[in-house]
């Protein structure tokens, strides 16, 4: 997707990361995705999505550490 949004949270204060990711996700149309770049495994975020947006998220790892994680987070159609 050429217009896919990328959120690199490595330089965002930790308290602001999840709210920004969720706000961006909520602005997506079904079928659109955002690309998350992080410096650690974002598994807690995965569980938060499962709890708060059940059935709405496709979690598609693109790169898995050890220093950089890239996850495509797609809004289900």
ROMARNU-155881 format. One record per residue (C-alpha): residue in one letter; x, y, z. Coordinates in steps of 0.05 Angstrom, whole numbers, plus 5000, padded with zeros to 4 digits. Each point is the difference from the previous one (the first is absolute). Last residue first. Example, Ala and Ser with C-alpha at 12.3 -4.5 7.8 and 13.67 -1.06 7.14 Angstrom:
REM ROMARNU-155881
S527349795143 A497349315013 
REM end
This chain:
REM ROMARNU-155881
X475248855128 X504949935057 X504350595018 X507249824985 X505950065048 X506549884961 X505349875052 X507450194997 X504549825058 X507150265005 X505849815045 X499249255005 X495350034968 X494049734962 X498950304931 X493549994960 X495249765054 X492750024977 X494850145054 X493150014969 X495350415043 X492550115007 X498049335030 X500750255071 X501950745003 X501350135074 X502249335025 X503549744938 X503050694987 X502750015072 X503049314990 X503650224937 X502450635036 X503049565055 X503549594945 X503650624972 X506849654998 X505150545010 X503050594961 X493550154962 X497750144930 X492549954988 X497249994929 X492850214993 X494749634961 X493950114957 X494949454988 X494550335039 X501350765002 X505350255047 X498850575049 X499249515058 X506949714986 X503250695003 X496650165066 X502049315027 X507350104981 X500150705030 X496849775065 X504949415003 X506250424992 X498750615043 X502049715068 X506449714968 X502650674976 X500549984924 X507049904970 X499649254987 X492650054982 X501049994925 X492950054974 X499449874925 X493650164963 X498449614937 X499150464939 X503549544952 X496549365023 
REM end
